Amino acid sequence: MSPGGDRGGRPPVLLLHGQPGTARAWDAVVPELSRHRRLLVPDRPGYGRSTLGPAGLGDNAELAASCLVARDAVPATVVGHSWAGGVAVLLAARHPELVHSLVLVGSVGAPRSVTALDRLLALPGAGDALTAAGLAGAWAAAGPLRRGAAYLPPRWGSRLAALLPGDELEEDWRAVVGRTRHAFVVEQRALVDELGDIQAALPDVRAPTTVVSGTWDVVVPLEASRFLADAIPGAELRVLDGVGHFVARDAPEALIEVITAADRRGLDTTP
């Protein structure tokens, strides 16, 4: 993992962004969280400033574990969004001594979090071509659609805006159709191949866990988050009404509250 950002004081929090993305996905929560905590906010392998090539879920979990140990940032509250929620699950199950508490935000791991489209995008050749076209098209359309959302009735405008990706990859179009595309395809294949590993690990998670889901999330639906909360011992489910997949961007205050409460749960269960 790239060095990322260490901000504030302890207790440490590791923020793992989704697929595709960069550490900038957490920009809306970093200033407040860093007032009281030490934050590690890395670009995951294959994205942003990371010098590492893309890796699967298990390898990402081992890299995250190495990062926490090398930074003397253990045990940490680990927050994983979307694809990286699977990384966070494997990290907590395989290295329980490193994880103080766990927050899974729109996380993969349930059978319903992998769709037929996910499997198509994981196919060699066809998946790569579809990913290149899809990523370029998504980021080309995102800006105009965001501007157009302002002219819709408030509820529909807000719902459209919640579906759209952030702008952290718009800075470099070559990355969107080049390095980012390659990382996305590698991670799609890993999602399909390692989904069973995540599901098998869920009962082994011992860290206090909060699963967060938005009612407008169409990427990882609420039913998938309920599956995770039921499968992880003692996990809590926090449902955010009128919020989509990009919780850190669209509901930062609520997510900060969840992370703060997760820290307290970890302290309450410490022997």
C-alpha positions, 0 to 999 in steps of 0.5 A: 500500500502507498503511505497514505495519510497519518493524521491526528492522534490515537486511536488509529483508524484505517480507511479502505476505499472501494473499487475503483477509487482513491484515498480521496473517497474519504475526503468528507470524513477525514477533517473531523475524524483526524481531530481526535484520531490517527488516520491511515488513508492509503491508496489501495494497490493499483490506484492513485499514488500506490506503487503496487500493482493490483491484488486480490482480496486476500492479498489486499488484507495481508498488505493492510495487516503489514501496513498496520504493523509497520505503522505501529497502528494496532489494534485499529478500527478498520473501515472498508467500503464496497469491495474493500469491505471484503478486504476488511472482513478477511483482515479481521478474521485472519488477524484479529489481534490487529482489529479493534472494531470493524465498520463495513460500508456498502460491503461485498460479501453476501451472495447478492453483492455479486451480480451477473454483470460482476461476473461478466466484467470478470471474464478475460477479454470481454470483461476488460473491454466492457470495463474500459468502455464502462469506466470512460463512459461513466466518468464522461457522463457523471459531470453533466448528470450531476449538473442536470440533477440540480434541475430535477425535483429535489427527491429525484435530483438527490437520488440521481446524484447519489448514484453517480461516482465521485470526481477523484478519477476525473483528473486523469483520463488516461488512468481511467482507461489504463491503470485504473481499468486494469486494477478494476478488472483484476479486482472483479476477477478476485471478487468472483473467485474469492467471494466464498472466502469472504463468506467463510470468514464471516463467522470468524470475525470477533471484532465488534462490527457495524454494517452500514447500508443506504436505502438508495444503494443499488450497487450493494443492496440493503438485503446484502448488508442484512446478510452480513450483519446476520452472519457476523457474530454480534454485528449491528446494522445501521440503515441510512435513509435516502443515502446511496452507495457513496456514504462517506461523500453523501452522509459524512456526519452519519458515518463519523458517528458510526465510526465513533460508536464503533470505537466505543464498542471496541473499548467496551469489549476489551478484556 
